[in-house]
Amino acid sequence: MRAAWTIAKREVRAFFVLPVAYVVLTVWLLYFGVVFSLLAEFFSAQPGAGRGGGLMGAFFGGTMLFYLPLLVFAPVLTMRLFAEEKATGTIEPLMTAPVGEWSIVMGKYLAAMAFWCALWAPTLLYFWIVSGLGDDTVDHGAMGAIYIGLLCAGLLYMALGLLMSAVSKSQIGAALLTFMALGALFLIGIQSYTLQDDAARELCEYLGVWSQLGTFAKGIVDTRFIVLDLSIAALAIFVTVKVVQAQRWQ
């Protein structure tokens, strides 16, 4: 585990040395700042809309504006984890080091989760802003549910991105594969609105990220989604370890 922490710290330092890290953070904050401002203006003009849970529920998964950047930023965060090292040749010293495959994979995965949490940490300010808008107070239970949902989504997204980076030879290829994987989950969720069969619709709602994050945004912690995210993430990490083992033997 010590080796995994060492690799994680190495990845975090390497990421924040690059200008792309600050570009990503700046664009991310600007985008969601604009979205929050638009939603706040809309809810302030709606009598009885509820500027507490209503606004934050809409911000965290209530509109298409929330999901679109996830399809872009998640691949950007994970594409370099293995693919960049392959392109620069630094993967060979890592593969020949006396470190197990699980330590390598988990170290990079922990670093990816650190990137993910760094993106969402500033959004805590929005709850503080909303709590000062009027007499409405922020529902801390709903707030906790939202961040549990974001953490679970991050575990899934970063695991898929890690796997795609491990199987790709270039960062662009890793980003495209991650984009397609996350896009497929997103489209499955949208498909639920067009299906007539109840069983098929419920299955699509369960697999799709749209209904998952929307449920958590309402303050509902659905353990089915937690189990789904953890299961897929664990499977993706396991496959990544096998890929690294195969590449190590080569």
N, C-alpha and C positions, 0 to 999 in steps of 0.2 A: 504493500500500500504506500510505503514511503516513496518508492520509485514512481508510482502514479502521480503523487502530489508533486514530485520534482518535475515531471514532464508537464503537468498542468501549469505550474508556475512558469515554466519555460515558454509554453504556448501563449499564455496571457501576456507575458512581457514582449514576446515577438509580435503579437497582434497589435499592441498599443504603440509599438515603435513605428509601425507603418502608417502613412497618412490616410490610408483607406479606412482605418478604424475611426478616425475623427470625422471623416466625411460621412460615414454611415451613421454615427451618432448624431451629427448635426442635421442631416436630412431627416432622420427618424424623428427627432424632437420637433423640427419645424413642421413636418407633415402632421403629426398628431396634435401639435399645438393649434394648427389651423382647424383641424377636425373638431377639437374640443371647443374652440371659439364659436364655430358655426352651430354646433349642437347646443351650446349654452345660450346663444342668441335665439335659437328656435324655441327652446323650452321656456325661456323667460317671456316669450310672447304668447305662450299657451297657458291661460288661466287654469289652475288646478292640475297641471301636468306633473307636478312633483319634481322640484329641482334637485332632490336628493337621489333616491334610487332610480328615478326615471332618467335623469341625465346620465348618470354613470352606467346604468344598464344599457342605454343606447350607445354610449361611447365604447364600452367593452363588449363588442360583439353584436350590437343591435342593428348595425348598418353594414352595407357592402364595403364602406370606406375602411372598416377595421381589418377586413380579411385580405384585401388586395396587397398591401405592403408586406404581409407575412409571407406571401408567395415569392417575394423578391428578396427580402432581408434575410430570411432563414438560409437560403442557398448561399448568400454572400458570406454569412458567418461561418459556414462549415466547409466551403469549397476548398479552402487552402489546407485543411488539417493534414491530409495525406498527399493530395495531388501536388501541392506546391513543393513538398520535399522530394517527390519523384522528379519534378521538373528541374530542381536545382541540384539534385544529387546528394542532398543531405539525408536522404532516407537510408542510404547504405550504412553510415556510422550508427544510426539508430537501430537498424536491423541486426547489426553485428555486436551491439552492446549486450552485456550480461543482464538483460532485462526481459522479463516474460512478456508474451503477447498481450495478456490481460492487462498488465501494467501500462503498456503502450496505449492500448485502446482506451482504457478507463482514464488515463491521464489526459488524452485529447478530448474525451467526452466531458470530463469535468471542466476543462477550459472552455469548451463550447457552451456549457451551461452557465459559466461565469459571464460570457459574452451576452447570453440571453437575459440573464438577470440584470445586467448593467443597462440594457435597453429599457427595461420596464421600471426600474427603480425611480426615475424622475416622475413617473405618472402618479406616485403617491402625493405629489403636490396638488394634483387635480382634486383629490378628495379634500384636502385642506382648503382649497379655493371654494369648493361646493359647500363645505360646512359653514363658510362665512357669507354665503349669498343671502341668507334669510333665516327664518325661524326653523327651517327643516334641518335636521341633523343627519349626519352620515350614518347609515346602518353598518356597523362594524362587522356584523355577521355576513352581510352581503359582500362587504369589502374583502373579508377573508376568503369567501367562496370564489370571488373573482381571481384572486391571486393564486389560489389552489388550482383553478382551471388553467391559468397561464403557465404555472409550473409544470403541470401534467402535459400541456400542449408542447412546452419546450422540451420536455424529456423525449417526447415522440419525434418532434421535428429535428432536434439535434442528433438523435440516434439515426434517423433516416439520412440526414446530411452526412454524417460520419461514414456510413456505409457507402454512400455514393462517391465520396471522396476517396475511399479506400479502393474501389474498383475502377476508378477513372485514372487516366494518365495525365489529364490536364484539368486546371481549375474550371475552365469554361464547361468542359464535359461534366464535371461533378455538379456544377451549378444547374445545368440543364436537367440532369437526371433528378436532382432534388426538387427542382421546380415542377417537373412532370409528376413525381410521386405525390407531392403536396397538392398539386392541382387536381390529381385524380381523387384524393380524399375530399377536396372541396366540391368537386362536381358530383360526387356520390351524394353529398348532403343536399345539394340543390335538386338532384333527381327525385328526392323524396316528395317534392311538391308537385310532381307531375304524375306520380304513380297512383293507380286506383286500388291496387291490391293492398290491403292493410298490412299483411305480413312483410311484403317487400318494402313498403314505405317505412315501417318501423325499423327494418334492417338498415336501410339507407340512412335514416336519422341517427341510428346508433353508430354507424361507421363514419359519417360525415362530420367534419370539424365545425360546420355551421351550427348545427343543433347543439353540439357539445359546449362550445364557448357561450352560445346563447343561453343555455341552461344555467351555467355557472354565473353568468352576468345577472341572472334573476335572483341570485342568492341561494340557489339549490345545489348542494354538493351531491351529485349522482355518482355513487361508487361504481356503477357499470362503466362509466367513461374512464374513471381512474384505472380500473382493471384493464380496460382496452388499451389505454396509452402505455401503461407499464408493460403489458404483455408484448405489444408490438416493439416497444423500445428495447426490451430484453432480447427479443428475437433478432432485431437488427444489430445489436451489440455482439451477440453470439456469432452471427454470420460474419461480422467485421473481424472478429478474432480469427475465425477460420481463414478468411481472406489474407490476413496478415501472416498467419502461419504458412500458407501456401507461398506467399511472396518471399517469406524468409528462407524457405527451402530452396527457392529458385536462386 
